[in-house]
């Protein structure tokens, strides 16, 4: 309940910021939609000449190293991993970056991703039980991309990944690919691997960087984290009672590398 309330309050604040500053306080829903889908007022030269590293100062997930997992109903036992649908609500200009980035994440044995192309949604509406990936002109917000996970009881129940066209509409492929990989990674529940954009690049897209061409891929460190988060197995123990009956215990253990032995009692 606390997690839910916190999430809703953050989304409310973000929604007001977009409404007031990025769209010039539109008075109707149709005006707001026109604003998100209007790409005339964007940076004509994209991110050329700008210090990409400075954008991370506006990252709402900075400093949060928490790894959230999706609800258990989306995690299959017996090393089945996370089974998740990604709704591709992007327009045609984003299809290469989307499929390239998601293809890289799909190399993780912990992920089984179903991709569904849906109607373009510049509003980026949330859908329960899936990750929505979308693009829109959210204005000069200071963030090039953002991921918003809805958390209930410390588990993800829905996710929205947004590309901000104010900065990215005319940006080069590397900036767009990095941003897509970065925000989709947050959608799986992953935190940042490093939050200094000016130190040595780590070669993964959850590492802050001023040179996105060097950090466009998930990297082994994040694939390893996904394994620990989502690969699981079911452990079964049977104990015979003095009266000849049996008690079977089924235990679904996440992170099989950290399984502790289950104590078997001589008496029931």
C-alpha positions in Angstrom: 0.0 0.0 0.0 2.8 2.4 0.9 4.6 1.6 -2.4 1.4 2.2 -4.3 0.8 5.6 -2.7 4.3 6.7 -3.3 4.2 5.7 -7.0 0.9 7.4 -7.6 2.2 10.6 -5.9 5.3 10.7 -8.1 3.3 10.1 -11.3 1.0 12.9 -10.3 3.8 15.4 -9.8 5.4 14.4 -13.1 2.1 14.7 -14.9 1.6 18.2 -13.6 5.1 19.2 -14.7 4.5 18.0 -18.2 1.0 19.6 -18.3 2.1 23.0 -17.0 5.5 23.5 -18.6 5.9 21.3 -21.6 2.4 21.8 -23.1 1.8 25.4 -22.1 -1.2 24.5 -19.8 -3.6 23.0 -22.5 -7.3 23.4 -21.5 -8.6 20.3 -23.2 -7.6 16.6 -23.6 -7.5 17.0 -27.4 -5.1 19.9 -27.0 -2.9 17.8 -24.7 -2.8 15.0 -27.3 -1.9 17.4 -30.0 0.9 18.7 -27.9 2.4 15.2 -27.3 2.1 14.3 -31.0 3.3 17.6 -32.3 7.0 17.5 -33.4 7.3 20.9 -34.8 8.6 22.3 -31.5 11.6 20.1 -31.0 15.4 20.6 -31.0 16.2 20.8 -34.7 19.7 19.5 -34.3 18.8 16.9 -31.7 21.5 16.6 -29.1 24.3 17.8 -31.2 26.6 20.1 -29.3 24.9 19.4 -26.0 26.6 17.7 -23.0 24.6 14.4 -22.7 26.0 13.8 -19.3 24.1 16.7 -17.8 20.8 15.2 -18.6 21.3 12.6 -15.8 21.0 15.3 -13.2 17.2 15.2 -13.8 16.9 11.4 -13.6 14.2 10.6 -10.9 15.7 7.2 -10.4 19.2 8.5 -9.5 20.4 7.2 -6.2 17.9 4.4 -6.0 19.7 1.0 -6.2 16.5 -1.0 -5.5 15.9 -4.0 -7.7 12.2 -4.5 -8.1 10.8 -7.7 -9.7 7.6 -8.2 -11.5 4.6 -9.9 -9.8 5.1 -13.6 -9.3 2.4 -14.4 -11.8 4.7 -13.3 -14.6 7.7 -15.3 -13.3 7.6 -19.0 -14.3 8.9 -21.7 -12.0 11.6 -24.3 -13.0 13.9 -21.8 -14.5 11.2 -20.3 -16.7 12.1 -16.7 -16.0 10.1 -13.6 -16.6 7.4 -13.9 -19.2 6.4 -10.3 -20.2 4.5 -8.6 -23.0 5.9 -5.4 -24.4 3.4 -3.2 -26.2 5.1 -1.3 -29.0 3.1 1.9 -29.2 6.0 3.8 -30.9 5.6 5.5 -34.3 7.5 4.3 -37.4 10.6 6.4 -36.6 11.5 4.3 -33.5 11.1 0.8 -34.8 14.8 0.1 -35.5 15.9 1.3 -32.0 13.1 -0.6 -30.3 13.8 -4.0 -32.0 17.5 -3.6 -31.7 17.4 -2.8 -28.0 14.8 -5.4 -27.2 16.7 -8.0 -29.2 19.7 -7.4 -27.1 17.7 -7.8 -23.8 16.2 -11.0 -25.2 19.7 -12.6 -25.1 19.1 -13.0 -21.4 17.9 -16.5 -20.6 15.9 -15.0 -17.7 13.6 -13.1 -20.2 10.8 -14.4 -22.4 9.4 -11.4 -24.2 6.4 -11.2 -26.4 6.3 -8.1 -28.6 3.0 -6.7 -29.8 2.7 -3.8 -32.2 -0.3 -1.6 -31.2 -1.7 1.7 -32.3 0.7 4.6 -31.8 0.1 6.2 -28.4 1.7 9.6 -27.9 -0.1 9.8 -24.6 1.7 6.7 -23.3 -1.2 5.3 -21.4 -0.5 2.6 -18.8 -1.8 -1.0 -19.3 -1.9 -3.5 -16.4 0.4 -6.4 -16.6 2.6 -5.2 -19.5 5.3 -2.8 -20.4 4.2 0.0 -22.8 7.0 1.5 -24.9 6.1 4.8 -26.5 7.3 8.2 -27.8 5.9 11.7 -27.6 7.0 15.4 -27.4 6.9 16.0 -23.7 8.8 19.2 -24.0 11.9 20.7 -22.4 11.7 18.6 -19.3 15.4 17.9 -18.8 14.9 14.1 -19.4 15.4 12.4 -22.7 13.7 9.2 -21.6 11.9 8.0 -18.5 10.5 4.7 -17.2 7.6 4.7 -14.7 6.9 1.4 -13.0 3.8 0.9 -11.0 4.7 -0.8 -7.7 2.3 -2.7 -5.5 3.6 -4.6 -2.4 7.1 -4.0 -3.7 6.5 -5.7 -7.0 6.0 -4.3 -10.5 2.5 -4.6 -11.9 2.8 -2.4 -15.0 5.5 -0.3 -16.7 5.6 2.6 -19.2 8.8 3.5 -21.0 8.8 7.0 -22.7 11.1 8.5 -25.3 11.0 12.3 -25.2 11.0 13.6 -28.8 11.8 17.2 -27.8 15.4 15.9 -27.5 15.4 12.7 -29.5 13.3 13.4 -32.6 16.4 14.6 -34.5 19.1 12.9 -32.3 21.5 10.4 -33.8 21.0 6.6 -33.6 23.4 6.1 -30.7 21.6 8.5 -28.4 18.2 7.0 -29.2 19.5 3.4 -29.0 21.1 4.1 -25.6 18.0 5.7 -24.2 15.8 2.9 -25.4 18.0 0.2 -23.8 18.4 2.2 -20.6 14.7 2.8 -20.0 13.5 -0.7 -21.0 16.1 -2.0 -18.6 14.5 -0.1 -15.8 11.2 -1.6 -16.9 12.5 -5.0 -16.0 13.3 -3.7 -12.5 17.0 -3.0 -12.9 18.8 -0.1 -11.2 21.7 1.9 -12.5 25.2 0.3 -12.6 27.0 3.6 -12.2 25.8 7.2 -11.8 28.9 9.2 -12.9 28.6 10.1 -16.6 32.2 11.4 -16.7 34.1 8.4 -15.4 35.2 5.4 -17.5 32.4 3.8 -19.4 31.4 0.3 -18.2 30.0 -0.8 -21.6 26.4 -1.2 -20.5 23.3 1.0 -21.0 22.5 1.4 -17.4 25.8 3.2 -16.8 25.5 7.0 -17.0 27.6 8.3 -19.9 28.4 11.3 -22.0 29.3 9.0 -24.9 26.3 6.7 -25.5 27.9 4.9 -28.4 30.1 3.1 -25.9 27.2 2.0 -23.7 24.4 0.9 -26.0 24.0 -2.7 -24.9 22.8 -4.4 -21.7 26.2 -5.9 -20.8 27.0 -9.0 -18.8 26.5 -7.3 -15.4 22.8 -6.6 -16.1 22.2 -10.0 -17.7 23.6 -11.6 -14.6 21.3 -9.5 -12.4 18.3 -10.6 -14.4 19.4 -14.2 -13.9 19.4 -13.7 -10.1 16.1 -11.8 -10.2 14.0 -14.1 -12.4 15.5 -17.5 -12.9 14.0 -19.8 -10.3 13.4 -23.5 -9.5 11.0 -25.5 -7.4 12.5 -27.5 -4.5 10.5 -30.4 -3.2 11.1 -32.2 0.1 9.2 -35.1 1.5 9.1 -36.0 5.2 7.6 -39.3 6.5 5.7 -39.1 9.7 5.7 -41.7 12.5 2.2 -42.7 11.4 3.3 -43.5 7.9 1.9 -40.3 6.3 4.0 -38.0 4.2 4.3 -34.2 4.1 5.5 -32.7 0.9 6.9 -29.2 0.9 7.1 -27.3 -2.4 9.3 -24.2 -2.3 9.8 -21.8 -5.2 13.2 -20.3 -4.7 14.2 -17.2 -6.6 18.0 -16.8 -7.3 19.0 -20.5 -7.3 22.7 -19.6 -6.6 21.7 -18.6 -3.1 19.5 -21.6 -2.1 19.9 -22.6 1.5 19.5 -26.1 2.6 16.0 -26.9 3.9 16.2 -28.5 7.3 14.5 -31.9 7.4 13.0 -32.8 10.7 13.0 -36.4 12.0 9.6 -35.8 13.6 6.5 -34.3 12.2 
